[in-house]
Amino acid sequence: MILTKLLGELLVKKNMVTQQQVNEALKESGDNGDMLGKILVNRGLIKEIDLLKVLAEQFNLPFHLHLKEVHISTDAIKAVPAKFVQHYGFMPISLEGSVLTVAVYNPMDIWLAENIKLNLGFAVKKVLATRREVEIAIHKYYGAVAGTVDKIMEGKVSAGTKLIKDESVEDIEKNADEASVIKLVNQIITEAIKMQATDIHIEIYVDKVVLRYRIDGVLREMKMPQDAYYIEPAIVSRIKIMCHLDVVEHRVPQDGRAKVRLLDGQEVDLRVSILQGYFGENVVIRILPSHVLLDLDKIGFLPQDLDTINKLIQKPNGIILITGPTGSGKTTTLYTCLTRLNRKEVKIISIEDPVEYAIEGITQIHVNPKVGLTFASALRSVLRHDPDIMMIGEIRDSETADLAIRSSLTGHLVFSTLHTNDSATGIARLMDMGIQPYLLASSVEAIIAQRLVRLLCLQCRGKGCEACSETGFKGRRAIYEIMTIDDDIRNLIIEHKSAQEIKAKAREKGMRTLMENGMLLVEQGLTSKEEILRVVELE
């Protein structure tokens, strides 16, 4: 209480708060036990950084505004368990002999040094940093789940006993604290959603578990404690239970789905794939927001290209193809086009593998090859349901390609995707599937090639900061090339000309390539040349 009073007097002396404000805060402190400084910050009377500067002066402690500029000792991190760090809210900085230097945001916590001395045997030297800086450092060097893993491992082994990974589900469920494993899996998923990841990868190797998130199209490894290796089967079992999969099956791949709700009420769909690797089962979780804004104006098309797209999707029949590798945003663009066309007077049916976003007003069919429901067989049935517009998730074989072509020729507008590098190669791919050139020329209205490129972080413009996790990039945008099939290109297709000749003709007629569209973003300062070269092959 004496220290608190001295702090209040110091703040008043520096004209940072009034005596009345201090008195009111002291009264609240007496009622609920909160520290004076915390109350003043919560009331907006003083900024945390200004408070810490005063506390640094009062306690004669160094103050570090940015912990990322401070060298963090590996020895210090190894010496302090994650559960201890996360429970008390401090960050180990260095270890010299028996003296542990720690960054704290509350220098008035008199029990911290005593508990470190009692439990770890170190004398404590404090430096000050903001709560946010300490939390970021803990997350960076320990990971979001390390404390939970430590708690699960408590009591599992006595000193000097070697841990062995237990492969049997029954023993795992007996030995592991189920609630803790549930919490661990929830933390992994929640952290990924907070970081706007699209995929979670949990991989098991000879003596460790690797956790990676795909953020803005690039995999980023997260901190995972070594001990997670011993409970990896329990983690996989929990994920299987969430998806109603066979917990005791380890030999064959399994796919499932789950829906989770976050504390803020946001619902997210999870698409889970489990695959047996050499050292154990590996998991990939695709994160799909239940409610996604599908707005054609927000994809990234230039105004004149957006006009072209709008005219194309209003055609009464024909095929519109979107090409690109996995993860290039093809499905999202397709859904966005269908959403714009979704009206009560129009019947739209989609055939997908799997259905990623549920859209009211569109009949969506999930293919299931195990029971004979392939793209081709589903397409035959769909034609008997009197559709105006059809979406085929992907043209994978000649049968599906032939049915799609013939559907477009009988008065339907058909959307689909192909895995090709650019627009012109889409024509060659369909010919390779056995489609006659004259059929292609008379049915395909346009082929759009697409990629997703990372955008420079608006806060640091590529230098790396807290907002972009030091990557320099935050968010993505589509780049594309739109090849509309006019009479000149139709003649080239009928003459069986090469993809290079078709692309050259399209460029003569004004088509901008993926590279050219990407460089427009570079000129606008939205991304970097290196990012465009990473995503687009050199022409």
PyMOL commands that set and color helices and strands:
alter all, ss='L'
color gray80, all
select helices_A, chain A and resi 2-13+19-32+36-42+48-59+67-69+74-79+82-88+111-120+131-142+146-153+169-175+178-194+228-242+296-298+303-313+330-341+369-371+375-385+398-409+423-432+437-443+487-494+499-508+514-523+529-535
alter helices_A, ss='H'
color red, helices_A
select strands_A, chain A and resi 90-96+99-104+123-128+197-204+209-215+218-222+254-261+267-276+281-289+318-323+348-352+362-366+389-392+413-418+444-456+473-484
alter strands_A, ss='S'
color yellow, strands_A
deselect
rebuild
show_as cartoon
